[in-house]
Amino acid sequence: MGITSLLDDLASDDPALKEAAAAQLTEQADSVLPTLLRSLAGVQRTPDLQPGIRALKHIGPRAFDAVLAAWRRKELKDWLAGRLLDVFDERSAGQYAALAADPDFGKSDDGFQGLLRLRVDSEAGLRALVDVYGSGRLVPFKGRDYARQMHDAFGPRLRALRRDPAESPRTRRGAMAALVAGGGADALDDRDRAAIRRLIQVKILSEIPRLPDSTLSGWWMAVPGASYEGAFEALGLHDPQPVTVSAGVEATECREIRVTGEDGADLTVGRAFVSPELDGWRLIFGSFDLLVGDPWDGMIETVERLSVHCGHAQFFFLDDAGGSDVWLVAEKGRVIRQYVAEGEPEWEGDPLPWETLAADDPDFDPEYDEAPANAGTTGARSACAYLSVDPGAVGPDTVRRGHGWLAVTAPGVGHGAFPGTLRI
């Protein structure tokens, strides 16, 4: 019987035909699979894959190996191989674990996707997780999800690996990283937490700060270095901990978490990073939704409240895709200068001493030339350098004092609940 007839029978409503086709496919798998995969290689639409996918599912592990071999030979496109490898059941759990340990990022991600889908709790799955975290390579996204999903099951075994002197340093390092990826710093024992604190203190001394790039979008606040501590109360930040700039920046870019609040209700919690003092200023980064909220009134209210506690505060917001360019300056609870551009720029407040306006141009003749009073006011990317610090220009020549702080946006949560590793 030809492959087309077998696939038709496999989709039949007749249980006898379906059972016979499945048995024949399994029996003749070695001869059927090459033809089946060649027929699938040219398919462009996912619905057209369904007959072949049904056959691969029935064949099972041998089909898994055939798909993977064809992918390695580049006979299947990446998207197609990923789609086909996502259909196998628990019989292929060991193969998914082996694929998760593959040094190729894409193949490793597909392996973890299978482990994640099947919720595989096995020594092979645990070892794959430890291997990828111990390798120093970029960890696939699905690997991080798998670490979180399996943390409760893997935690005790990972802690045992972490302390086993018979294991290699790479394995012990991978076990530690997998613990943090799945359960946050709370998953570590006191010895490891103390070691991390010591490492942070060492790194802080020699680190060259690299702040977030606002090429496409970004937002941040700036306060004077001498009065920055008021920002913690103004923004509702809790449990500040010393942190390197690289870890602080990465933490604010990670996902928020849901926890049970002190009143028993669900609560969304994020992190905020307060930079070291940079040329006399501290910059603040974090979750816009949690620290600011409303895209316009929230910005005004936040920068004014921050200026009450710090004496002076600045707010910068950029969204190249949406066309937004905003900077605000507040002193003692009141915005004294604002620039807003969403199309045509708008200004409020008196120009600041550093602003070069169109009317200040030597070639401007008020008798013949016309220009709005604030024409020429620059946007946030330039204004920040005059007002405080340009994050993109921070580097070895920036005068730095103190260290950065990582804080959370709700009391009683601490830092240990946030899953995922941070680059120290």
BELSUL-V610944 format. One record per pair of residues at least 4 apart in sequence whose C-alpha atoms are under 8 Angstrom apart, sorted by the first residue. I is the first residue (numbers start at 1). J is the second residue. Records with the same first field share a line. If there is no record, write none. Layout:
I->J  J
This chain:
1->5  6
2->6
3->7  32  35  36
4->8
5->9
6->10  21  25
7->11  21  51  52  54  55
8->12  51
9->17  18  21
10->17  18  19  21  22  51  54  55
11->18  51
12->17  18
13->18
14->18
15->19
16->20
17->21
18->22
19->23
20->24
21->25
22->26  55  58  59
23->27
24->28
25->29  32  55  58  59
26->58  59
28->32
29->33  59  62  63
30->34
31->35
32->36
33->37  63  66
34->38  66
35->39
36->40  52
37->41  67  70
38->42
39->43
40->49  52
41->75  76  77  80
43->48  49
44->48
45->49
46->50
49->53
50->54
51->55
52->56
53->57  84  87
54->58
55->59
56->60  63  64  87  88
57->63  87  88  89
59->63
60->64  88  89  91  92
61->65  88  91  92  95
62->66
63->67
64->68  85  88  92  95
65->69
66->70
67->71  81  84  85
68->72  81  85
69->73
70->74  75  76
71->75  76  77  78  81
76->80  81
77->81
78->82
79->83
80->84
81->85
82->86  110
83->87
85->110  114
86->110  113  114
88->92  114
89->93  118
90->118
92->96
93->97  114  115  118  120
94->98  124  125
95->99  111
96->100  110  111  112  114  115
97->101  111  112  115  124  125  128
98->102  111  124  128
99->107  108  110  111  112
100->107  108  109  110  111  112  128  129  143
101->108  111  128  129  131  132
102->107  108
103->107  108
104->108
105->109  138  139  140
106->110  140
107->111
108->112  140
109->113  140  141  142  143
110->114  142
111->115
112->116  140  142  143  146
113->117  142  143
114->118
115->119  120  125  146
116->120  142  145  146  149
119->149  150
120->125
121->125  126  150  153  154
122->126
123->127
124->128
125->129
126->130  154
127->131
128->132
129->133  143  147  174  178
130->134  171  174  175  177  178
131->135  170  171  174
132->136  137  139  174
133->137  139  173  174  175  177  178
134->170  171  172  173  174  175  177
135->170  174
139->143  144
140->144
141->145
142->146
143->147
144->148  181  182  420
145->149  182
146->150  182
147->151  178  179  181  182
148->181  182  183  419
149->182
150->154  182
151->155  179  182  183
152->156
154->158
155->159  179  187
156->160
157->161
158->162  175  176  178  179
159->163  175  176  179  188
160->164
161->167  171  172  175
162->171  172  173  175  176
163->172
164->172
167->171  172
168->172
169->173
170->174
171->175
172->176
173->177
174->178
175->179
176->180  188
177->181  421
178->182
179->183  184  185  187  188
180->184  185  186  187  188  419  420  421
181->419  420  421
182->419  420
183->187  416  417  418  419  420
184->188  415  416  417  418  419  420  421
185->193  415  416  417  418  419
186->415  416  417
187->416
188->192  193
189->193
190->194
191->195
192->196
193->197
194->198
195->199
196->200
197->201
198->202
199->203  424
200->204  242  243  244  424
201->205  242  243
202->206
203->207  244  424
204->243  244  245  403
207->244  245
208->395  396
209->245  246  394  395  396
210->245  246  391  392  394  395
211->245  246  249  391  392  394
212->218  249  391  392
213->218  391  392
214->218  219  318  392
215->320
216->318  319  320  321
217->317  318  319  320  321
218->317  318  319
219->285  288  315  316  317  318
220->283  284  285  286  315  316  317
221->283  284  285  303  313  314  315  316
222->281  282  283  284  313  314  315  388  389
223->227  228  281  282  283  307  310  312  313  314
224->228  280  281  282  310  312  313
225->277  278  280  281  282
226->280
227->309  310  311
228->282  310
229->233  310
230->234  306  309  310
231->235  237  306  309  310
232->236  237  238
233->237  309
234->305  306  309
235->291  302  306
236->409  410
237->272  407  408  409  410  411
238->407  408  409  410  411  414
239->407  408  411  414  415
240->405  406  407  408
241->405  406  407
242->403  404  405  406
243->247  248  403  404  405  406  424
244->248  403  404  424
245->249  275  276  404
246->250  423  424
247->251  422  423  424
248->252  272  273  274  275  404  405  406
249->253  273  285
250->254  422  423
251->271  272  273  422
252->270  271  272  273  285  286  287
253->286  287
255->270
256->268  269  270  271  418
257->268  269  270  418
258->266  267  268  269
259->266  267  268  269  413
260->264  265  266  267
261->265  266  267
262->412
269->290  408  409  410
270->286  287  290  408  409
271->286  287  406  407  408  409
272->284  285  286  287  406  407  408  409
273->284  285  286  404  405  406  407
274->282  283  284  285  404  405  406
275->282  283  284  403  404  405
276->282  283  400  401  402  403  404  405
277->281  282  283  399  400  401  402  403  404
278->282  389  394  398  399  400  401
279->388  389  398  399  400
280->388  399  400
281->388  389
286->291
287->291  292
288->292  293
289->293  294
290->409
291->302  409
292->298  299  302
293->298  299
294->298  299
295->299
296->300
297->301
298->302
299->303  315
300->304  328  335
301->305
302->306
303->307  313  314  315  328  329  330  333  335
304->308  313  330  331  332  333  334  335
305->309  333
306->310  311  312  313  333
307->311  312  313  330  331  332  333  334
308->312  331  332  333
309->332
310->332
311->331  332  333
312->329  330  331  332
313->329  330  331
314->327  328  329  330  387
315->326  327  328  329
316->325  326  327  328  380  384
317->324  325  326  327  380
318->323  324  325  326  380
319->323  324  325
320->324  325
322->342
323->341  342  343
324->340  341  342  343
325->339  340  341  342  379  380
326->338  339  340  341  379  380
327->338  339  340  379  380  383
328->335  336  337  338  339
329->335  336  337  338
330->334  335  336  337
331->335  336
336->348  349  350
337->347  348  349  350  351  352
338->347  348  349
339->345  346  347  348  377  379
340->345  346  347
341->345  346  379
347->374
351->355  374
354->386
355->377  378
356->360  361  376  377
357->361  373  374  375  376  377
358->364  371  374  375  376
359->364  366  371  373  375
360->364
364->369
365->369
366->370
371->375
378->382  383
379->383
380->384
381->385  390
382->386  390
383->387
384->388  389  390
385->389  390
389->393  394
390->394
394->398
407->415
408->413  414  415
413->417
